[in-house]
């Protein structure tokens, strides 16, 4: 795994969230909860995109998580 990940690394974030919350259905998790959980990832660096970019990043994380 990389030394760090950014908000654009949806697949890596999704894999970490899947490990942390294996019994959670990603489609039922609120955007702000996904964002909070993502911020808690020690390897995460940087900030989410502003406005609609943030929504797109969270949507990409959710979609990647659902594919796992």
mmCIF file of the N, C-alpha and C atoms, coordinates in Angstrom:
data_MODEL
# 
_entry.id   MODEL 
# 
loop_
_atom_site.group_PDB 
_atom_site.id 
_atom_site.type_symbol 
_atom_site.label_atom_id 
_atom_site.label_alt_id 
_atom_site.label_comp_id 
_atom_site.label_asym_id 
_atom_site.label_entity_id 
_atom_site.label_seq_id 
_atom_site.pdbx_PDB_ins_code 
_atom_site.Cartn_x 
_atom_site.Cartn_y 
_atom_site.Cartn_z 
_atom_site.occupancy 
_atom_site.B_iso_or_equiv 
_atom_site.pdbx_formal_charge 
_atom_site.auth_seq_id 
_atom_site.auth_comp_id 
_atom_site.auth_asym_id 
_atom_site.auth_atom_id 
_atom_site.pdbx_PDB_model_num 
ATOM 1   N N  . UNK A 1 1  ? 0.847   -1.181 0.000  1.00 0.00 ? 1  UNK A N  1 
ATOM 2   C CA . UNK A 1 1  ? 0.000   0.000  0.000  1.00 0.00 ? 1  UNK A CA 1 
ATOM 3   C C  . UNK A 1 1  ? 0.891   1.241  0.000  1.00 0.00 ? 1  UNK A C  1 
ATOM 4   N N  . UNK A 1 2  ? 0.369   2.321  -0.497 1.00 0.00 ? 2  UNK A N  1 
ATOM 5   C CA . UNK A 1 2  ? 1.115   3.569  -0.590 1.00 0.00 ? 2  UNK A CA 1 
ATOM 6   C C  . UNK A 1 2  ? 1.416   4.143  0.792  1.00 0.00 ? 2  UNK A C  1 
ATOM 7   N N  . UNK A 1 3  ? 2.388   5.055  0.824  1.00 0.00 ? 3  UNK A N  1 
ATOM 8   C CA . UNK A 1 3  ? 2.733   5.730  2.071  1.00 0.00 ? 3  UNK A CA 1 
ATOM 9   C C  . UNK A 1 3  ? 1.623   6.666  2.515  1.00 0.00 ? 3  UNK A C  1 
ATOM 10  N N  . UNK A 1 4  ? 0.867   7.179  1.556  1.00 0.00 ? 4  UNK A N  1 
ATOM 11  C CA . UNK A 1 4  ? -0.249  8.053  1.859  1.00 0.00 ? 4  UNK A CA 1 
ATOM 12  C C  . UNK A 1 4  ? -1.291  7.933  0.757  1.00 0.00 ? 4  UNK A C  1 
ATOM 13  N N  . UNK A 1 5  ? -2.500  8.358  1.067  1.00 0.00 ? 5  UNK A N  1 
ATOM 14  C CA . UNK A 1 5  ? -3.572  8.399  0.075  1.00 0.00 ? 5  UNK A CA 1 
ATOM 15  C C  . UNK A 1 5  ? -4.233  9.765  0.147  1.00 0.00 ? 5  UNK A C  1 
ATOM 16  N N  . UNK A 1 6  ? -4.900  10.127 -0.934 1.00 0.00 ? 6  UNK A N  1 
ATOM 17  C CA . UNK A 1 6  ? -5.631  11.388 -0.983 1.00 0.00 ? 6  UNK A CA 1 
ATOM 18  C C  . UNK A 1 6  ? -7.111  11.095 -1.183 1.00 0.00 ? 6  UNK A C  1 
ATOM 19  N N  . UNK A 1 7  ? -7.897  12.135 -1.118 1.00 0.00 ? 7  UNK A N  1 
ATOM 20  C CA . UNK A 1 7  ? -9.339  11.989 -1.301 1.00 0.00 ? 7  UNK A CA 1 
ATOM 21  C C  . UNK A 1 7  ? -9.695  11.444 -2.684 1.00 0.00 ? 7  UNK A C  1 
ATOM 22  N N  . UNK A 1 8  ? -8.791  11.515 -3.625 1.00 0.00 ? 8  UNK A N  1 
ATOM 23  C CA . UNK A 1 8  ? -9.049  11.001 -4.970 1.00 0.00 ? 8  UNK A CA 1 
ATOM 24  C C  . UNK A 1 8  ? -8.751  9.509  -5.115 1.00 0.00 ? 8  UNK A C  1 
ATOM 25  N N  . UNK A 1 9  ? -8.223  8.884  -4.079 1.00 0.00 ? 9  UNK A N  1 
ATOM 26  C CA . UNK A 1 9  ? -7.907  7.455  -4.095 1.00 0.00 ? 9  UNK A CA 1 
ATOM 27  C C  . UNK A 1 9  ? -9.095  6.647  -3.586 1.00 0.00 ? 9  UNK A C  1 
ATOM 28  N N  . UNK A 1 10 ? -10.201 6.727  -4.320 1.00 0.00 ? 10 UNK A N  1 
ATOM 29  C CA . UNK A 1 10 ? -11.467 6.133  -3.880 1.00 0.00 ? 10 UNK A CA 1 
ATOM 30  C C  . UNK A 1 10 ? -11.349 4.635  -3.609 1.00 0.00 ? 10 UNK A C  1 
ATOM 31  N N  . UNK A 1 11 ? -10.642 3.909  -4.463 1.00 0.00 ? 11 UNK A N  1 
ATOM 32  C CA . UNK A 1 11 ? -10.545 2.458  -4.285 1.00 0.00 ? 11 UNK A CA 1 
ATOM 33  C C  . UNK A 1 11 ? -9.782  2.109  -3.006 1.00 0.00 ? 11 UNK A C  1 
ATOM 34  N N  . UNK A 1 12 ? -8.697  2.823  -2.745 1.00 0.00 ? 12 UNK A N  1 
ATOM 35  C CA . UNK A 1 12 ? -7.916  2.565  -1.529 1.00 0.00 ? 12 UNK A CA 1 
ATOM 36  C C  . UNK A 1 12 ? -8.725  2.909  -0.283 1.00 0.00 ? 12 UNK A C  1 
ATOM 37  N N  . UNK A 1 13 ? -9.422  4.027  -0.326 1.00 0.00 ? 13 UNK A N  1 
ATOM 38  C CA . UNK A 1 13 ? -10.258 4.422  0.809  1.00 0.00 ? 13 UNK A CA 1 
ATOM 39  C C  . UNK A 1 13 ? -11.363 3.396  1.015  1.00 0.00 ? 13 UNK A C  1 
ATOM 40  N N  . UNK A 1 14 ? -11.994 2.986  -0.064 1.00 0.00 ? 14 UNK A N  1 
ATOM 41  C CA . UNK A 1 14 ? -13.071 1.998  0.038  1.00 0.00 ? 14 UNK A CA 1 
ATOM 42  C C  . UNK A 1 14 ? -12.572 0.701  0.655  1.00 0.00 ? 14 UNK A C  1 
ATOM 43  N N  . UNK A 1 15 ? -11.394 0.263  0.274  1.00 0.00 ? 15 UNK A N  1 
ATOM 44  C CA . UNK A 1 15 ? -10.842 -0.976 0.831  1.00 0.00 ? 15 UNK A CA 1 
ATOM 45  C C  . UNK A 1 15 ? -10.610 -0.842 2.335  1.00 0.00 ? 15 UNK A C  1 
ATOM 46  N N  . UNK A 1 16 ? -10.125 0.302  2.759  1.00 0.00 ? 16 UNK A N  1 
ATOM 47  C CA . UNK A 1 16 ? -9.902  0.536  4.189  1.00 0.00 ? 16 UNK A CA 1 
ATOM 48  C C  . UNK A 1 16 ? -11.233 0.568  4.934  1.00 0.00 ? 16 UNK A C  1 
ATOM 49  N N  . UNK A 1 17 ? -12.222 1.253  4.377  1.00 0.00 ? 17 UNK A N  1 
ATOM 50  C CA . UNK A 1 17 ? -13.533 1.323  5.025  1.00 0.00 ? 17 UNK A CA 1 
ATOM 51  C C  . UNK A 1 17 ? -14.183 -0.061 5.089  1.00 0.00 ? 17 UNK A C  1 
ATOM 52  N N  . UNK A 1 18 ? -14.000 -0.855 4.048  1.00 0.00 ? 18 UNK A N  1 
ATOM 53  C CA . UNK A 1 18 ? -14.536 -2.220 4.045  1.00 0.00 ? 18 UNK A CA 1 
ATOM 54  C C  . UNK A 1 18 ? -13.905 -3.046 5.160  1.00 0.00 ? 18 UNK A C  1 
ATOM 55  N N  . UNK A 1 19 ? -12.607 -2.872 5.366  1.00 0.00 ? 19 UNK A N  1 
ATOM 56  C CA . UNK A 1 19 ? -11.921 -3.593 6.444  1.00 0.00 ? 19 UNK A CA 1 
ATOM 57  C C  . UNK A 1 19 ? -12.415 -3.144 7.810  1.00 0.00 ? 19 UNK A C  1 
ATOM 58  N N  . UNK A 1 20 ? -12.618 -1.844 7.952  1.00 0.00 ? 20 UNK A N  1 
ATOM 59  C CA . UNK A 1 20 ? -13.034 -1.297 9.248  1.00 0.00 ? 20 UNK A CA 1 
ATOM 60  C C  . UNK A 1 20 ? -14.500 -1.569 9.560  1.00 0.00 ? 20 UNK A C  1 
ATOM 61  N N  . UNK A 1 21 ? -15.325 -1.600 8.529  1.00 0.00 ? 21 UNK A N  1 
ATOM 62  C CA . UNK A 1 21 ? -16.768 -1.762 8.705  1.00 0.00 ? 21 UNK A CA 1 
ATOM 63  C C  . UNK A 1 21 ? -17.300 -2.854 7.777  1.00 0.00 ? 21 UNK A C  1 
ATOM 64  N N  . UNK A 1 22 ? -16.886 -4.105 7.994  1.00 0.00 ? 22 UNK A N  1 
ATOM 65  C CA . UNK A 1 22 ? -17.201 -5.183 7.047  1.00 0.00 ? 22 UNK A CA 1 
ATOM 66  C C  . UNK A 1 22 ? -18.689 -5.497 6.918  1.00 0.00 ? 22 UNK A C  1 
ATOM 67  N N  . UNK A 1 23 ? -19.467 -5.221 7.911  1.00 0.00 ? 23 UNK A N  1 
ATOM 68  C CA . UNK A 1 23 ? -20.893 -5.543 7.862  1.00 0.00 ? 23 UNK A CA 1 
ATOM 69  C C  . UNK A 1 23 ? -21.758 -4.348 7.483  1.00 0.00 ? 23 UNK A C  1 
ATOM 70  N N  . UNK A 1 24 ? -21.138 -3.268 7.023  1.00 0.00 ? 24 UNK A N  1 
ATOM 71  C CA . UNK A 1 24 ? -21.866 -2.054 6.686  1.00 0.00 ? 24 UNK A CA 1 
ATOM 72  C C  . UNK A 1 24 ? -22.171 -2.012 5.196  1.00 0.00 ? 24 UNK A C  1 
ATOM 73  N N  . UNK A 1 25 ? -23.428 -1.713 4.875  1.00 0.00 ? 25 UNK A N  1 
ATOM 74  C CA . UNK A 1 25 ? -23.848 -1.522 3.492  1.00 0.00 ? 25 UNK A CA 1 
ATOM 75  C C  . UNK A 1 25 ? -23.568 -0.067 3.129  1.00 0.00 ? 25 UNK A C  1 
ATOM 76  N N  . UNK A 1 26 ? -22.616 0.155  2.242  1.00 0.00 ? 26 UNK A N  1 
ATOM 77  C CA . UNK A 1 26 ? -22.187 1.509  1.884  1.00 0.00 ? 26 UNK A CA 1 
ATOM 78  C C  . UNK A 1 26 ? -23.343 2.379  1.397  1.00 0.00 ? 26 UNK A C  1 
ATOM 79  N N  . UNK A 1 27 ? -24.347 1.766  0.790  1.00 0.00 ? 27 UNK A N  1 
ATOM 80  C CA . UNK A 1 27 ? -25.470 2.556  0.272  1.00 0.00 ? 27 UNK A CA 1 
ATOM 81  C C  . UNK A 1 27 ? -26.316 3.167  1.379  1.00 0.00 ? 27 UNK A C  1 
ATOM 82  N N  . UNK A 1 28 ? -26.149 2.686  2.612  1.00 0.00 ? 28 UNK A N  1 
ATOM 83  C CA . UNK A 1 28 ? -26.956 3.204  3.724  1.00 0.00 ? 28 UNK A CA 1 
ATOM 84  C C  . UNK A 1 28 ? -26.208 4.231  4.568  1.00 0.00 ? 28 UNK A C  1 
ATOM 85  N N  . UNK A 1 29 ? -24.956 4.496  4.225  1.00 0.00 ? 29 UNK A N  1 
ATOM 86  C CA . UNK A 1 29 ? -24.135 5.409  5.023  1.00 0.00 ? 29 UNK A CA 1 
ATOM 87  C C  . UNK A 1 29 ? -24.255 6.823  4.458  1.00 0.00 ? 29 UNK A C  1 
ATOM 88  N N  . UNK A 1 30 ? -24.522 7.777  5.336  1.00 0.00 ? 30 UNK A N  1 
ATOM 89  C CA . UNK A 1 30 ? -24.641 9.181  4.927  1.00 0.00 ? 30 UNK A CA 1 
ATOM 90  C C  . UNK A 1 30 ? -23.299 9.706  4.418  1.00 0.00 ? 30 UNK A C  1 
ATOM 91  N N  . UNK A 1 31 ? -23.359 10.660 3.505  1.00 0.00 ? 31 UNK A N  1 
ATOM 92  C CA . UNK A 1 31 ? -22.148 11.263 2.950  1.00 0.00 ? 31 UNK A CA 1 
ATOM 93  C C  . UNK A 1 31 ? -21.222 11.791 4.047  1.00 0.00 ? 31 UNK A C  1 
ATOM 94  N N  . UNK A 1 32 ? -21.785 12.485 5.015  1.00 0.00 ? 32 UNK A N  1 
ATOM 95  C CA . UNK A 1 32 ? -20.954 13.064 6.069  1.00 0.00 ? 32 UNK A CA 1 
ATOM 96  C C  . UNK A 1 32 ? -20.301 11.992 6.939  1.00 0.00 ? 32 UNK A C  1 
ATOM 97  N N  . UNK A 1 33 ? -20.950 10.851 7.076  1.00 0.00 ? 33 UNK A N  1 
ATOM 98  C CA . UNK A 1 33 ? -20.356 9.743  7.834  1.00 0.00 ? 33 UNK A CA 1 
ATOM 99  C C  . UNK A 1 33 ? -19.182 9.139  7.054  1.00 0.00 ? 33 UNK A C  1 
ATOM 100 N N  . UNK A 1 34 ? -19.357 8.954  5.753  1.00 0.00 ? 34 UNK A N  1 
ATOM 101 C CA . UNK A 1 34 ? -18.243 8.478  4.927  1.00 0.00 ? 34 UNK A CA 1 
ATOM 102 C C  . UNK A 1 34 ? -17.085 9.466  5.012  1.00 0.00 ? 34 UNK A C  1 
ATOM 103 N N  . UNK A 1 35 ? -17.385 10.751 4.965  1.00 0.00 ? 35 UNK A N  1 
ATOM 104 C CA . UNK A 1 35 ? -16.338 11.767 5.059  1.00 0.00 ? 35 UNK A CA 1 
ATOM 105 C C  . UNK A 1 35 ? -15.643 11.698 6.414  1.00 0.00 ? 35 UNK A C  1 
ATOM 106 N N  . UNK A 1 36 ? -16.395 11.536 7.480  1.00 0.00 ? 36 UNK A N  1 
ATOM 107 C CA . UNK A 1 36 ? -15.808 11.460 8.825  1.00 0.00 ? 36 UNK A CA 1 
ATOM 108 C C  . UNK A 1 36 ? -14.899 10.236 8.934  1.00 0.00 ? 36 UNK A C  1 
ATOM 109 N N  . UNK A 1 37 ? -15.396 9.093  8.490  1.00 0.00 ? 37 UNK A N  1 
ATOM 110 C CA . UNK A 1 37 ? -14.596 7.873  8.543  1.00 0.00 ? 37 UNK A CA 1 
ATOM 111 C C  . UNK A 1 37 ? -13.341 7.999  7.691  1.00 0.00 ? 37 UNK A C  1 
ATOM 112 N N  . UNK A 1 38 ? -13.469 8.654  6.551  1.00 0.00 ? 38 UNK A N  1 
ATOM 113 C CA . UNK A 1 38 ? -12.313 8.849  5.668  1.00 0.00 ? 38 UNK A CA 1 
ATOM 114 C C  . UNK A 1 38 ? -11.276 9.730  6.348  1.00 0.00 ? 38 UNK A C  1 
ATOM 115 N N  . UNK A 1 39 ? -11.720 10.793 6.996  1.00 0.00 ? 39 UNK A N  1 
ATOM 116 C CA . UNK A 1 39 ? -10.784 11.683 7.700  1.00 0.00 ? 39 UNK A CA 1 
ATOM 117 C C  . UNK A 1 39 ? -10.031 10.955 8.814  1.00 0.00 ? 39 UNK A C  1 
ATOM 118 N N  . UNK A 1 40 ? -10.591 9.886  9.344  1.00 0.00 ? 40 UNK A N  1 
ATOM 119 C CA . UNK A 1 40 ? -9.963  9.132  10.424 1.00 0.00 ? 40 UNK A CA 1 
ATOM 120 C C  . UNK A 1 40 ? -8.880  8.165  9.936  1.00 0.00 ? 40 UNK A C  1 
ATOM 121 N N  . UNK A 1 41 ? -8.715  8.027  8.627  1.00 0.00 ? 41 UNK A N  1 
ATOM 122 C CA . UNK A 1 41 ? -7.714  7.124  8.072  1.00 0.00 ? 41 UNK A CA 1 
ATOM 123 C C  . UNK A 1 41 ? -6.334  7.749  8.252  1.00 0.00 ? 41 UNK A C  1 
ATOM 124 N N  . UNK A 1 42 ? -5.449  7.071  8.973  1.00 0.00 ? 42 UNK A N  1 
ATOM 125 C CA . UNK A 1 42 ? -4.128  7.653  9.253  1.00 0.00 ? 42 UNK A CA 1 
ATOM 126 C C  . UNK A 1 42 ? -3.306  7.981  8.005  1.00 0.00 ? 42 UNK A C  1 
ATOM 127 N N  . UNK A 1 43 ? -3.463  7.226  6.943  1.00 0.00 ? 43 UNK A N  1 
ATOM 128 C CA . UNK A 1 43 ? -2.682  7.455  5.723  1.00 0.00 ? 43 UNK A CA 1 
ATOM 129 C C  . UNK A 1 43 ? -3.199  8.609  4.877  1.00 0.00 ? 43 UNK A C  1 
ATOM 130 N N  . UNK A 1 44 ? -4.358  9.165  5.231  1.00 0.00 ? 44 UNK A N  1 
ATOM 131 C CA . UNK A 1 44 ? -4.973  10.210 4.417  1.00 0.00 ? 44 UNK A CA 1 
ATOM 132 C C  . UNK A 1 44 ? -4.212  11.519 4.548  1.00 0.00 ? 44 UNK A C  1 
ATOM 133 N N  . UNK A 1 45 ? -3.971  12.139 3.419  1.00 0.00 ? 45 UNK A N  1 
ATOM 134 C CA . UNK A 1 45 ? -3.332  13.440 3.398  1.00 0.00 ? 45 UNK A CA 1 
ATOM 135 C C  . UNK A 1 45 ? -4.172  14.383 2.545  1.00 0.00 ? 45 UNK A C  1 
ATOM 136 N N  . UNK A 1 46 ? -4.133  15.644 2.871  1.00 0.00 ? 46 UNK A N  1 
ATOM 137 C CA . UNK A 1 46 ? -4.862  16.642 2.099  1.00 0.00 ? 46 UNK A CA 1 
ATOM 138 C C  . UNK A 1 46 ? -6.298  16.801 2.557  1.00 0.00 ? 46 UNK A C  1 
ATOM 139 N N  . UNK A 1 47 ? -6.972  17.691 1.879  1.00 0.00 ? 47 UNK A N  1 
ATOM 140 C CA . UNK A 1 47 ? -8.358  18.013 2.187  1.00 0.00 ? 47 UNK A CA 1 
ATOM 141 C C  . UNK A 1 47 ? -9.254  17.587 1.036  1.00 0.00 ? 47 UNK A C  1 
ATOM 142 N N  . UNK A 1 48 ? -10.540 17.388 1.322  1.00 0.00 ? 48 UNK A N  1 
ATOM 143 C CA . UNK A 1 48 ? -11.460 17.078 0.230  1.00 0.00 ? 48 UNK A CA 1 
ATOM 144 C C  . UNK A 1 48 ? -11.633 18.302 -0.664 1.00 0.00 ? 48 UNK A C  1 
ATOM 145 N N  . UNK A 1 49 ? -12.093 18.055 -1.853 1.00 0.00 ? 49 UNK A N  1 
ATOM 146 C CA . UNK A 1 49 ? -12.371 19.143 -2.790 1.00 0.00 ? 49 UNK A CA 1 
ATOM 147 C C  . UNK A 1 49 ? -13.531 19.987 -2.242 1.00 0.00 ? 49 UNK A C  1 
ATOM 148 N N  . UNK A 1 50 ? -13.593 21.242 -2.596 1.00 0.00 ? 50 UNK A N  1 
ATOM 149 C CA . UNK A 1 50 ? -14.712 22.070 -2.143 1.00 0.00 ? 50 UNK A CA 1 
ATOM 150 C C  . UNK A 1 50 ? -15.982 21.800 -2.959 1.00 0.00 ? 50 UNK A C  1 
ATOM 151 N N  . UNK A 1 51 ? -17.122 22.079 -2.354 1.00 0.00 ? 51 UNK A N  1 
ATOM 152 C CA . UNK A 1 51 ? -18.409 22.050 -3.035 1.00 0.00 ? 51 UNK A CA 1 
ATOM 153 C C  . UNK A 1 51 ? -18.751 20.736 -3.698 1.00 0.00 ? 51 UNK A C  1 
ATOM 154 N N  . UNK A 1 52 ? -19.088 20.826 -4.963 1.00 0.00 ? 52 UNK A N  1 
ATOM 155 C CA . UNK A 1 52 ? -19.516 19.652 -5.724 1.00 0.00 ? 52 UNK A CA 1 
ATOM 156 C C  . UNK A 1 52 ? -18.399 18.631 -5.869 1.00 0.00 ? 52 UNK A C  1 
ATOM 157 N N  . UNK A 1 53 ? -17.167 19.079 -5.814 1.00 0.00 ? 53 UNK A N  1 
ATOM 158 C CA . UNK A 1 53 ? -16.042 18.153 -5.891 1.00 0.00 ? 53 UNK A CA 1 
ATOM 159 C C  . UNK A 1 53 ? -16.023 17.199 -4.712 1.00 0.00 ? 53 UNK A C  1 
ATOM 160 N N  . UNK A 1 54 ? -16.385 17.710 -3.534 1.00 0.00 ? 54 UNK A N  1 
ATOM 161 C CA . UNK A 1 54 ? -16.477 16.872 -2.329 1.00 0.00 ? 54 UNK A CA 1 
ATOM 162 C C  . UNK A 1 54 ? -17.529 15.795 -2.535 1.00 0.00 ? 54 UNK A C  1 
ATOM 163 N N  . UNK A 1 55 ? -18.679 16.191 -3.042 1.00 0.00 ? 55 UNK A N  1 
ATOM 164 C CA . UNK A 1 55 ? -19.758 15.237 -3.290 1.00 0.00 ? 55 UNK A CA 1 
ATOM 165 C C  . UNK A 1 55 ? -19.309 14.167 -4.271 1.00 0.00 ? 55 UNK A C  1 
ATOM 166 N N  . UNK A 1 56 ? -18.605 14.564 -5.308 1.00 0.00 ? 56 UNK A N  1 
ATOM 167 C CA . UNK A 1 56 ? -18.105 13.603 -6.295 1.00 0.00 ? 56 UNK A CA 1 
ATOM 168 C C  . UNK A 1 56 ? -17.099 12.645 -5.666 1.00 0.00 ? 56 UNK A C  1 
ATOM 169 N N  . UNK A 1 57 ? -16.239 13.138 -4.788 1.00 0.00 ? 57 UNK A N  1 
ATOM 170 C CA . UNK A 1 57 ? -15.273 12.270 -4.131 1.00 0.00 ? 57 UNK A CA 1 
ATOM 171 C C  . UNK A 1 57 ? -15.965 11.257 -3.229 1.00 0.00 ? 57 UNK A C  1 
ATOM 172 N N  . UNK A 1 58 ? -16.935 11.705 -2.451 1.00 0.00 ? 58 UNK A N  1 
ATOM 173 C CA . UNK A 1 58 ? -17.663 10.790 -1.572 1.00 0.00 ? 58 UNK A CA 1 
ATOM 174 C C  . UNK A 1 58 ? -18.446 9.777  -2.404 1.00 0.00 ? 58 UNK A C  1 
ATOM 175 N N  . UNK A 1 59 ? -19.052 10.224 -3.487 1.00 0.00 ? 59 UNK A N  1 
ATOM 176 C CA . UNK A 1 59 ? -19.782 9.297  -4.363 1.00 0.00 ? 59 UNK A CA 1 
ATOM 177 C C  . UNK A 1 59 ? -18.846 8.242  -4.943 1.00 0.00 ? 59 UNK A C  1 
ATOM 178 N N  . UNK A 1 60 ? -17.639 8.645  -5.310 1.00 0.00 ? 60 UNK A N  1 
ATOM 179 C CA . UNK A 1 60 ? -16.670 7.688  -5.859 1.00 0.00 ? 60 UNK A CA 1 
ATOM 180 C C  . UNK A 1 60 ? -16.232 6.689  -4.793 1.00 0.00 ? 60 UNK A C  1 
ATOM 181 N N  . UNK A 1 61 ? -16.045 7.155  -3.568 1.00 0.00 ? 61 UNK A N  1 
ATOM 182 C CA . UNK A 1 61 ? -15.695 6.253  -2.469 1.00 0.00 ? 61 UNK A CA 1 
ATOM 183 C C  . UNK A 1 61 ? -16.816 5.253  -2.244 1.00 0.00 ? 61 UNK A C  1 
ATOM 184 N N  . UNK A 1 62 ? -18.053 5.753  -2.189 1.00 0.00 ? 62 UNK A N  1 
ATOM 185 C CA . UNK A 1 62 ? -19.208 4.877  -1.978 1.00 0.00 ? 62 UNK A CA 1 
ATOM 186 C C  . UNK A 1 62 ? -19.323 3.827  -3.097 1.00 0.00 ? 62 UNK A C  1 
ATOM 187 N N  . UNK A 1 63 ? -19.181 4.258  -4.338 1.00 0.00 ? 63 UNK A N  1 
ATOM 188 C CA . UNK A 1 63 ? -19.288 3.342  -5.478 1.00 0.00 ? 63 UNK A CA 1 
ATOM 189 C C  . UNK A 1 63 ? -18.201 2.274  -5.421 1.00 0.00 ? 63 UNK A C  1 
ATOM 190 N N  . UNK A 1 64 ? -16.984 2.681  -5.086 1.00 0.00 ? 64 UNK A N  1 
ATOM 191 C CA . UNK A 1 64 ? -15.889 1.710  -4.989 1.00 0.00 ? 64 UNK A CA 1 
ATOM 192 C C  . UNK A 1 64 ? -16.147 0.735  -3.852 1.00 0.00 ? 64 UNK A C  1 
ATOM 193 N N  . UNK A 1 65 ? -16.662 1.226  -2.758 1.00 0.00 ? 65 UNK A N  1 
ATOM 194 C CA . UNK A 1 65 ? -16.956 0.377  -1.599 1.00 0.00 ? 65 UNK A CA 1 
ATOM 195 C C  . UNK A 1 65 ? -18.040 -0.641 -1.951 1.00 0.00 ? 65 UNK A C  1 
ATOM 196 N N  . UNK A 1 66 ? -19.037 -0.225 -2.685 1.00 0.00 ? 66 UNK A N  1 
ATOM 197 C CA . UNK A 1 66 ? -20.126 -1.111 -3.062 1.00 0.00 ? 66 UNK A CA 1 
ATOM 198 C C  . UNK A 1 66 ? -19.657 -2.214 -4.008 1.00 0.00 ? 66 UNK A C  1 
ATOM 199 N N  . UNK A 1 67 ? -18.580 -1.961 -4.737 1.00 0.00 ? 67 UNK A N  1 
ATOM 200 C CA . UNK A 1 67 ? -18.069 -2.961 -5.679 1.00 0.00 ? 67 UNK A CA 1 
ATOM 201 C C  . UNK A 1 67 ? -17.231 -4.036 -4.999 1.00 0.00 ? 67 UNK A C  1 
ATOM 202 N N  . UNK A 1 68 ? -16.861 -3.808 -3.754 1.00 0.00 ? 68 UNK A N  1 
ATOM 203 C CA . UNK A 1 68 ? -16.020 -4.782 -3.038 1.00 0.00 ? 68 UNK A CA 1 
ATOM 204 C C  . UNK A 1 68 ? -16.828 -5.980 -2.586 1.00 0.00 ? 68 UNK A C  1 
# 
